[in-house]
Amino acid sequence: MSDRRQNPPTVRLRRLAAELGRLRSTANLTREDVNEQTGINAATLYRIEKARARPQKRTLLALMELYGASEAQRADLLAVQGGSHDQGWLRPYHSELPEEYTAYIGFEAEARTVRNYESLFIPGLAQTERYARAVIKGVLPTASQKEVDQRVQARIERQGVLAKPNPLQLWAIMDEAAVRRMVGGREVMREQARHLVRLAEEPQVTFQLIPFGKGAHAGMTGSFVHMDFPDAQDPELVYVDTPAGDLFLESETEIRRYKSMFEHLQAVALGPNDSAELLDSVWQAA
């Protein structure tokens, strides 16, 4: 894949896009209205409001003037615009990873809290290297060794967010199927189970398991990740990995729906201590 592809959006770029869309809506202006009054192309404005393009400073100034932004709003948006291109989390080889995945890595690196439900896999932030390699080889049977190595490296590097000075808060819920599936063999799964138990002792990590005996539950429709960010003004995000492609959901309705779903899963799942005991019974003594 060409390294000249469009860089994935950053949290700041999403915030800038959301604020400009909100200001335009408050001003009761259509994109065509903005085009007529500023000369900014409607298609360009659409890309800006969808976080697909970073506005130049003169464009941002023209939009804020038209929308009647306050001095405080102007100062805030100019500060956000100045840092919206910052992608220090990118590694040189990331340009060869799928664009949606590099976008996800970037959002995760900037998140305050990740709430992850998995129905079939151990969450990526909790995977051992051997488990990750076995999963990637199984899910991507046609991938080259180089592609597998890059994805494994990216997955292990991602886990650094749990050990940084202000660590990411991870709340992961898994269906029992995720910990019972034999991925990579018995020794790999024993190692993975021990790693999960150790990780769950960290104050920034919470694990829960939903046992088979609970029957049908809200997570059976598929896995998802909900993220929020240190600045309350940065829009929350839901990520859904589907066979048809990765989705980033941002509307208030979608965010509420997935937050409610996660709350239902928290209620139906075993508590952290009972979850650790179930995990131990499955693999530690196997």
JOCORRA-V128487 format. One record per residue. N is the residue number from 1. RES is the residue in one small letter. PSI is psi in whole degrees, -180 to 180 (999 if undefined). Layout:
# JOCORRA-V128487
n:N res:RES psi:PSI
n:N res:RES psi:PSI
This chain:
# JOCORRA-V128487
n:1 res:m psi:139
n:2 res:s psi:140
n:3 res:d psi:6
n:4 res:r psi:6
n:5 res:r psi:163
n:6 res:q psi:133
n:7 res:n psi:146
n:8 res:p psi:156
n:9 res:p psi:153
n:10 res:t psi:169
n:11 res:v psi:-42
n:12 res:r psi:-39
n:13 res:l psi:-39
n:14 res:r psi:-41
n:15 res:r psi:-44
n:16 res:l psi:-44
n:17 res:a psi:-45
n:18 res:a psi:-42
n:19 res:e psi:-41
n:20 res:l psi:-39
n:21 res:g psi:-40
n:22 res:r psi:-42
n:23 res:l psi:-40
n:24 res:r psi:-41
n:25 res:s psi:-42
n:26 res:t psi:-34
n:27 res:a psi:-2
n:28 res:n psi:46
n:29 res:l psi:139
n:30 res:t psi:168
n:31 res:r psi:-32
n:32 res:e psi:-37
n:33 res:d psi:-44
n:34 res:v psi:-41
n:35 res:n psi:-44
n:36 res:e psi:-35
n:37 res:q psi:-19
n:38 res:t psi:-18
n:39 res:g psi:0
n:40 res:i psi:123
n:41 res:n psi:138
n:42 res:a psi:-37
n:43 res:a psi:-38
n:44 res:t psi:-43
n:45 res:l psi:-39
n:46 res:y psi:-45
n:47 res:r psi:-38
n:48 res:i psi:-45
n:49 res:e psi:-16
n:50 res:k psi:11
n:51 res:a psi:29
n:52 res:r psi:-7
n:53 res:a psi:143
n:54 res:r psi:122
n:55 res:p psi:143
n:56 res:q psi:159
n:57 res:k psi:-42
n:58 res:r psi:-34
n:59 res:t psi:-45
n:60 res:l psi:-42
n:61 res:l psi:-41
n:62 res:a psi:-41
n:63 res:l psi:-43
n:64 res:m psi:-35
n:65 res:e psi:-46
n:66 res:l psi:-39
n:67 res:y psi:-7
n:68 res:g psi:37
n:69 res:a psi:143
n:70 res:s psi:168
n:71 res:e psi:-41
n:72 res:a psi:-42
n:73 res:q psi:-41
n:74 res:r psi:-45
n:75 res:a psi:-42
n:76 res:d psi:-48
n:77 res:l psi:-35
n:78 res:l psi:-38
n:79 res:a psi:-41
n:80 res:v psi:-43
n:81 res:q psi:-37
n:82 res:g psi:-26
n:83 res:g psi:6
n:84 res:s psi:-12
n:85 res:h psi:-2
n:86 res:d psi:116
n:87 res:q psi:51
n:88 res:g psi:-16
n:89 res:w psi:-16
n:90 res:l psi:141
n:91 res:r psi:158
n:92 res:p psi:-39
n:93 res:y psi:-9
n:94 res:h psi:-24
n:95 res:s psi:-17
n:96 res:e psi:-5
n:97 res:l psi:159
n:98 res:p psi:142
n:99 res:e psi:-40
n:100 res:e psi:-35
n:101 res:y psi:-42
n:102 res:t psi:-35
n:103 res:a psi:-44
n:104 res:y psi:-45
n:105 res:i psi:-42
n:106 res:g psi:-45
n:107 res:f psi:-43
n:108 res:e psi:-39
n:109 res:a psi:-27
n:110 res:e psi:-6
n:111 res:a psi:155
n:112 res:r psi:-44
n:113 res:t psi:137
n:114 res:v psi:124
n:115 res:r psi:114
n:116 res:n psi:125
n:117 res:y psi:131
n:118 res:e psi:131
n:119 res:s psi:-26
n:120 res:l psi:-16
n:121 res:f psi:155
n:122 res:i psi:136
n:123 res:p psi:143
n:124 res:g psi:-37
n:125 res:l psi:-10
n:126 res:a psi:6
n:127 res:q psi:142
n:128 res:t psi:165
n:129 res:e psi:-41
n:130 res:r psi:-40
n:131 res:y psi:-45
n:132 res:a psi:-44
n:133 res:r psi:-42
n:134 res:a psi:-41
n:135 res:v psi:-48
n:136 res:i psi:-42
n:137 res:k psi:-38
n:138 res:g psi:-41
n:139 res:v psi:-32
n:140 res:l psi:72
n:141 res:p psi:-20
n:142 res:t psi:1
n:143 res:a psi:144
n:144 res:s psi:166
n:145 res:q psi:-37
n:146 res:k psi:-44
n:147 res:e psi:-41
n:148 res:v psi:-46
n:149 res:d psi:-42
n:150 res:q psi:-42
n:151 res:r psi:-39
n:152 res:v psi:-45
n:153 res:q psi:-44
n:154 res:a psi:-41
n:155 res:r psi:-41
n:156 res:i psi:-40
n:157 res:e psi:-38
n:158 res:r psi:-32
n:159 res:q psi:-11
n:160 res:g psi:-20
n:161 res:v psi:-19
n:162 res:l psi:-10
n:163 res:a psi:2
n:164 res:k psi:168
n:165 res:p psi:-44
n:166 res:n psi:84
n:167 res:p psi:152
n:168 res:l psi:140
n:169 res:q psi:116
n:170 res:l psi:125
n:171 res:w psi:109
n:172 res:a psi:132
n:173 res:i psi:133
n:174 res:m psi:145
n:175 res:d psi:151
n:176 res:e psi:-29
n:177 res:a psi:-33
n:178 res:a psi:-33
n:179 res:v psi:-13
n:180 res:r psi:-23
n:181 res:r psi:128
n:182 res:m psi:95
n:183 res:v psi:113
n:184 res:g psi:-3
n:185 res:g psi:169
n:186 res:r psi:-42
n:187 res:e psi:-39
n:188 res:v psi:-41
n:189 res:m psi:-36
n:190 res:r psi:-46
n:191 res:e psi:-42
n:192 res:q psi:-41
n:193 res:a psi:-44
n:194 res:r psi:-40
n:195 res:h psi:-41
n:196 res:l psi:-43
n:197 res:v psi:-43
n:198 res:r psi:-45
n:199 res:l psi:-36
n:200 res:a psi:-14
n:201 res:e psi:-14
n:202 res:e psi:139
n:203 res:p psi:-22
n:204 res:q psi:4
n:205 res:v psi:132
n:206 res:t psi:130
n:207 res:f psi:141
n:208 res:q psi:146
n:209 res:l psi:143
n:210 res:i psi:108
n:211 res:p psi:156
n:212 res:f psi:-34
n:213 res:g psi:-15
n:214 res:k psi:-12
n:215 res:g psi:-149
n:216 res:a psi:145
n:217 res:h psi:171
n:218 res:a psi:-24
n:219 res:g psi:-3
n:220 res:m psi:-13
n:221 res:t psi:-16
n:222 res:g psi:167
n:223 res:s psi:158
n:224 res:f psi:163
n:225 res:v psi:131
n:226 res:h psi:130
n:227 res:m psi:143
n:228 res:d psi:171
n:229 res:f psi:160
n:230 res:p psi:-38
n:231 res:d psi:121
n:232 res:a psi:-19
n:233 res:q psi:-14
n:234 res:d psi:128
n:235 res:p psi:139
n:236 res:e psi:166
n:237 res:l psi:141
n:238 res:v psi:134
n:239 res:y psi:131
n:240 res:v psi:125
n:241 res:d psi:115
n:242 res:t psi:160
n:243 res:p psi:-25
n:244 res:a psi:-4
n:245 res:g psi:165
n:246 res:d psi:141
n:247 res:l psi:136
n:248 res:f psi:115
n:249 res:l psi:135
n:250 res:e psi:-12
n:251 res:s psi:152
n:252 res:e psi:-38
n:253 res:t psi:-45
n:254 res:e psi:-41
n:255 res:i psi:-45
n:256 res:r psi:-41
n:257 res:r psi:-45
n:258 res:y psi:-33
n:259 res:k psi:-41
n:260 res:s psi:-41
n:261 res:m psi:-42
n:262 res:f psi:-38
n:263 res:e psi:-40
n:264 res:h psi:-40
n:265 res:l psi:-39
n:266 res:q psi:-40
n:267 res:a psi:-36
n:268 res:v psi:-22
n:269 res:a psi:160
n:270 res:l psi:154
n:271 res:g psi:166
n:272 res:p psi:-43
n:273 res:n psi:-45
n:274 res:d psi:-34
n:275 res:s psi:-43
n:276 res:a psi:-38
n:277 res:e psi:-40
n:278 res:l psi:-44
n:279 res:l psi:-42
n:280 res:d psi:-41
n:281 res:s psi:-27
n:282 res:v psi:-46
n:283 res:w psi:-33
n:284 res:q psi:-37
n:285 res:a psi:4
n:286 res:a psi:999
